[in-house]
Amino acid sequence: MANATAEFRIEQQRKLTGAFPGPKSQELAARRSQVISAGVSSTLPVYVEDADGGIILDVDGNQIIDMGAGIAVTTVGASHPKVAAAVAAQTQRFNHTCFMITPYEGYVELAEKIIKLSPGDHEKRVAFFNSGSEAVENAVKVARLATGRSAVVAFDHAYHGRTNLTMGLTAKAAPYKKGMGPTAPEIYRMPMSYPFREENPNISGKEAAERAILSMEKQIGGDEIAAIVIEPIQGEGGFIVPAEGFLPRIAEWAKEKGIVFVADEVQSGFCRTGAWFASEHEGVVPDIMTMAKGIAGGLPLSGIVGRADLLDAVHPGGLGGTYGGNPVAVAAALATLEVMEEEGLSERARVIEKKFFDALLPLQKEVQTIGDVRGRGAMLAIEFVKAGGKEPDADLTKKIAADCLAEGVLILTCGTFGNVIRLLPPLVMTDALVDDALSVLTDVIRKNS
């Protein structure tokens, strides 16, 4: 069992000291209001002092169960000793040279590792950047250059980032792009497979794919599309798992038409769904895959891995960035991947998945406000509705998240309609903490339903 012998600096137990937020957090909030842009918001009203395993320790001594992992980033915990040691060792050697100026072995070693872990046994190439948005932007750049086409397809409920191009790919207007346009041109949006909200509840994944394909053919033309960009499991849009057969058929059609199939695995990658990458669940092999978040144990790093003929079509200097593949972040990533392998974190994600469904599926039958329970591995969601139907209930969702936080459990919300609770615990979280968090969550749902 992953974490059966793990040792943590912070006691892995939920504790509240009293006032929440406490006086030190309130003081920091007052200071923040004078210097930080109002456009940068935070979920928690408390300020972190330390974090380890599945616990966030705030400046007032509260110990909060972390069911968000920094939005799927701290998969191996916020301060895993092996990652911390790798970072410390690298900072004693050099923090930066810029790989485009003076290259270093770590970048090459990490690329070799990613090639082995990513789906498909074809020849691949890798490039590293800083954020998920950068990875998506560069995947689109590669696809456009390699195909000579300009159109890019994204899907309903998608989230791909906040930069100009990626906010155009992102479906939800507020808060990600409201008032910030115009966005990049030649972006087209297609219907997603969303089993819970399909008008025809019996539609298969393949049929949903054919619906999207027909729209692409009629609205754009298959021979005009450079790339199809899709999250194998949608993140911010609501942790939507498309019906079985949807992704393989879209990928198959893309191949037929010479379209670059880009799997955005920024949130779903690196053991999060019970496999190294979510694409693997249905045997999909992307032409290009984007990655970030869980790759480097909390340090900023992202990348793309894809067919060698696509990435090598780019002229020298066409990809890169001053900090892309920073040596400290690369060292953290190599250690993070080692931890994931040694501690069997894909298996651990599947254990967490079972605990989640065992707790929530019976509750779904008990209360009328849970519309859907879904997810894979430790990328899990509950969609809340008005009792007796499918009307989204965002207010209830916010109330449940707030009540959980008041009990010392950090819960994140998401969804196009703001009515989805998402669970993204660090995969090193102990069974006791997972059970405690689920107990709090189920109690809060009962009280509010």
PEDAVEN-V537441 format. One record per run of one state. SS is the DSSP state (2 for helix, 1 for strand, 0 for the rest). FROM is the first residue (numbers start at 1). TO is the last residue. If there is no record, write none. Layout:
SS;FROM;TO  SS;FROM;TO
This chain:
0;1;14  1;15;15  0;16;22  2;23;33  0;34;47  1;48;52  0;53;54  1;55;58  0;59;62  1;63;66  0;67;68  2;69;72  0;73;80  2;81;91  0;92;104  2;105;117  0;118;123  1;124;129  0;130;131  2;132;147  0;148;150  1;151;155  0;156;163  2;164;169  0;170;186  1;187;190  0;191;194  2;195;197  0;198;204  2;205;219  0;220;221  2;222;224  1;225;230  0;231;232  1;233;233  0;234;240  1;241;241  0;242;245  2;246;257  0;258;259  1;260;264  0;265;277  2;278;282  0;283;287  1;288;291  0;292;292  2;293;296  0;297;301  1;302;307  2;308;311  0;312;326  2;327;342  0;343;344  2;345;366  0;367;369  1;370;376  0;377;378  1;379;385  0;386;391  1;392;392  0;393;393  2;394;406  0;407;408  1;409;410  0;411;411  1;412;414  0;415;419  1;420;423  0;424;430  2;431;448  0;449;449
